[in-house]
Amino acid sequence: SNSPYILGNTYHNLRKLQPAHGGRDPGAVYNGRQEKDDTLRLALAVGENLQNNGIDVEYTRTTDVYETPYEKAMEANEAGVDLFISIHRNSFPSDNTAFGVESLVYDLSGLKYEIAESVNQQLEAVGFRNLGVKARPNLVVLKRTKMPAVLIEVGFINSDVDNRLFDENFNDIALAISDGILDVLRDNSLISESETDPGSDTEHAPDLKPEPEYRVQAGAFRNRMYAERLLGELLEQDYPAYIDDSGAYARVQVGRYTDMNQAVAMERRLKRDGYQTVLLKQ
């Protein structure tokens, strides 16, 4: 089905990946290198990573064909997808002058902004310069789509530095983009960790259930560097924080409570301090 559907409180909806340009439109070109080729290859790799983590993925193109940005936006709307990711390579008027990654969104708010920031951080860890997230309300694929939409500029195609990064770290780049998306979807409880960790092991529950334990999660990351950064920030503010490495992610959690009211109070305190939290029952 092309329509999104819901199981419980967890979304399994389709994500739409849009490789930029195609067909008669090569996009940016540098020394024979064409943006349309880089973006198609990368979008297919990102999509494969998402599918391997239980996400339904559709593409605006899987071959070298041309559609207008408006047509791509309308395709996403008609498919009823709940997230639109447009993958590009950037360009600058003079060669080997600009380098780095940036993401564009309609405005600097909501799920799209969180995903854009997360993807940029993951790509920065690969080695790109992080140029930040910028609002571009007049871009058709950001303006006309009815769902959260992010346009990712994966390095400058007329930068030898960025092209070397792109070619030598291609798989890591694809993983960085998919991980950036998955981290935010999970942190917002749109998908659960068990869905994005198909290899996770489950055990039979014991006959006697232990007393429940409540924890407040402030973040979960595939890249441990980000987990350690958040942990240090929380410890500096005297939060009883730690990293739980029991799953596929480095999860930054606060407290272990048998009283749910104490956990709720801690969650409220974290939210007041500007952290995005999830209350977990162990």
C-alpha positions in Angstrom: 0.0 0.0 0.0 1.1 3.6 -0.7 -0.8 4.9 2.3 0.8 5.3 5.7 -0.6 3.1 8.4 -0.2 2.9 12.2 0.4 0.1 14.6 -0.2 1.1 18.2 1.7 4.3 18.7 4.5 3.4 16.3 4.6 4.6 12.7 5.7 2.3 9.9 5.0 4.9 7.2 6.7 5.3 3.9 9.6 7.6 3.5 10.2 9.2 0.1 13.8 9.6 -1.2 14.4 12.1 -4.0 17.7 11.9 -5.9 18.2 15.3 -7.4 18.0 16.0 -11.1 18.1 13.2 -13.7 17.6 12.7 -17.4 18.2 15.8 -19.4 19.0 17.7 -16.2 22.5 16.7 -15.0 22.4 19.2 -12.1 25.8 20.6 -11.2 28.7 19.4 -13.3 32.5 19.4 -12.5 35.2 17.8 -14.6 32.7 15.4 -16.2 31.2 14.5 -12.8 27.4 15.0 -12.8 25.3 15.7 -9.7 22.4 13.4 -11.0 24.7 10.4 -10.9 26.1 11.0 -7.4 22.6 11.7 -5.9 20.9 8.6 -7.4 23.7 6.3 -6.2 23.6 7.8 -2.7 19.7 7.9 -2.4 19.6 4.2 -3.3 22.2 3.4 -0.6 20.4 5.4 2.0 17.1 3.8 1.1 18.6 0.3 1.4 19.9 1.2 4.9 16.4 2.5 5.9 14.7 -0.6 4.5 17.1 -2.8 6.4 15.9 -1.0 9.6 12.2 -1.7 8.9 11.3 1.5 7.1 9.2 1.4 4.0 10.9 3.5 1.3 9.8 4.9 -2.1 11.9 6.8 -4.6 11.0 9.6 -7.0 13.4 7.9 -9.4 15.6 4.8 -9.5 16.9 5.4 -13.0 18.2 8.3 -15.1 14.9 10.1 -15.8 13.8 13.7 -15.5 10.9 15.1 -13.5 10.3 18.7 -12.4 10.6 19.5 -8.7 6.9 20.2 -8.7 6.2 16.7 -10.1 8.4 15.1 -7.4 6.6 17.0 -4.6 3.2 16.0 -6.0 4.3 12.3 -6.2 5.2 12.4 -2.5 1.8 14.0 -1.6 -0.1 11.5 -3.7 1.8 8.5 -2.1 0.8 9.7 1.4 4.4 9.4 2.7 5.3 11.0 6.0 8.8 12.1 5.3 10.5 13.5 2.1 14.3 13.5 1.8 15.8 15.2 -1.2 19.5 14.4 -1.8 21.8 16.9 -3.7 25.4 17.9 -4.2 26.2 21.6 -3.8 28.1 23.9 -6.2 29.9 27.3 -6.0 30.7 29.8 -8.7 34.4 29.2 -8.3 36.0 25.8 -8.1 37.6 24.5 -4.9 36.5 27.5 -2.9 33.6 26.2 -0.9 33.2 22.9 0.9 31.0 21.2 3.5 27.5 19.9 4.0 24.3 21.9 4.6 20.7 21.0 4.9 17.7 23.1 3.8 14.2 23.1 5.3 11.1 25.2 4.8 11.6 26.8 8.3 13.7 26.1 11.3 11.2 24.2 13.4 9.6 20.8 13.9 10.6 17.3 12.9 12.2 18.4 9.6 14.6 20.7 11.4 15.6 18.0 14.0 16.3 15.6 11.1 18.3 18.2 9.2 20.5 18.9 12.3 20.9 15.3 13.1 22.0 14.4 9.5 24.4 17.3 9.4 26.0 16.2 12.7 26.4 12.6 11.4 28.0 13.8 8.2 30.3 16.1 10.2 31.5 13.0 12.0 32.4 11.4 8.6 34.6 14.4 7.9 32.6 17.1 6.2 32.6 20.7 7.3 29.1 21.4 8.8 27.6 24.5 7.2 24.4 24.2 9.2 20.7 24.1 8.5 19.1 27.0 6.5 15.5 27.9 5.9 14.5 28.0 2.2 10.7 28.6 2.1 10.7 29.2 -1.7 12.1 25.8 -2.8 9.3 23.8 -4.5 10.2 20.5 -2.9 10.1 22.1 0.5 7.2 24.4 0.0 4.8 22.1 -1.9 5.2 18.9 0.1 2.6 18.2 2.7 4.9 16.3 5.0 8.2 17.2 6.7 10.8 17.7 4.0 14.6 18.0 4.1 17.0 18.8 1.3 20.5 17.6 2.0 23.5 19.1 0.1 26.1 16.4 0.5 29.3 18.4 -0.2 30.3 20.6 -3.1 30.6 18.8 -6.4 33.2 21.3 -7.6 35.4 20.8 -4.5 38.1 18.2 -4.8 38.2 17.8 -1.0 34.5 17.0 -0.8 34.6 14.7 -3.8 37.4 12.7 -2.2 35.4 12.5 1.0 32.3 11.4 -1.0 34.2 8.7 -2.9 36.3 7.3 -0.1 33.6 7.3 2.5 30.5 6.6 0.4 29.1 3.8 2.6 29.7 5.8 5.8 28.0 8.8 4.2 24.9 6.7 3.3 24.9 5.3 6.9 25.3 8.8 8.4 22.2 10.1 6.5 20.0 7.1 7.4 21.2 7.1 11.0 20.5 10.8 11.3 16.9 10.1 10.2 16.4 7.0 12.4 17.8 8.7 15.5 15.2 11.5 15.3 12.3 9.2 14.4 13.2 7.1 17.4 13.7 10.0 19.8 10.3 11.3 18.9 8.8 7.8 19.4 7.8 7.5 15.8 9.6 4.2 15.6 10.8 2.0 18.4 14.3 0.8 18.9 13.3 -2.9 18.3 12.1 -2.0 14.8 15.4 -0.4 13.9 17.5 -3.2 15.4 16.4 -6.4 13.6 19.2 -8.3 15.2 18.1 -7.6 18.7 17.6 -10.7 20.9 14.5 -11.3 22.9 14.3 -13.7 25.8 11.3 -15.4 27.4 9.9 -13.4 30.3 10.3 -15.0 33.7 7.3 -16.3 35.5 7.8 -13.7 38.3 8.0 -10.2 36.9 10.5 -7.9 38.6 9.5 -4.6 40.0 9.3 -2.1 37.1 12.1 0.4 36.8 11.7 3.8 35.2 14.4 5.8 33.4 14.3 9.1 31.5 16.1 9.0 28.2 17.6 12.2 26.9 19.1 10.9 23.7 20.1 7.8 21.7 22.9 7.7 19.2 24.7 5.3 16.9 27.7 7.5 17.1 29.0 7.2 20.7 30.8 10.6 20.4 27.5 12.4 20.5 26.3 10.3 23.5 29.4 11.2 25.5 29.0 14.8 24.6 25.4 14.9 26.0 26.5 12.8 29.0 29.1 15.4 29.9 26.6 18.2 29.5 24.1 16.5 31.9 26.7 15.6 34.5 27.9 19.2 34.6 24.4 20.1 35.7 24.4 17.4 38.4 21.9 15.1 36.6 22.4 11.4 37.6 23.1 10.5 33.9 24.9 7.5 32.4 25.2 5.7 29.1 23.3 2.4 28.6 25.1 0.3 26.0 22.8 -2.7 26.2 21.2 -2.2 22.7 22.3 -1.1 19.3 22.5 2.5 20.4 24.4 4.5 23.0 21.5 5.7 25.1 21.9 8.6 27.4 19.6 8.0 30.4 19.0 9.7 33.7 18.1 8.0 37.0 16.6 4.6 37.9 13.3 4.9 39.7 10.8 2.4 41.1 8.4 5.2 41.7 7.0 6.5 38.4 6.2 9.9 40.0 9.9 10.5 40.7 10.7 9.6 37.1 8.0 12.0 35.8 9.4 14.8 38.0 12.9 14.2 36.5 11.5 14.2 33.0 9.8 17.5 33.6 13.0 19.0 35.0 14.9 17.9 31.9 12.2 19.3 29.6 12.4 22.6 31.4 16.1 22.7 30.7 15.4 22.2 27.0 16.1 18.5 26.6 13.9 16.1 24.5 13.0 13.2 26.7 11.4 9.8 26.6 10.1 8.1 29.7 11.1 4.4 29.7 9.7 1.5 31.7 12.2 -1.3 32.1 
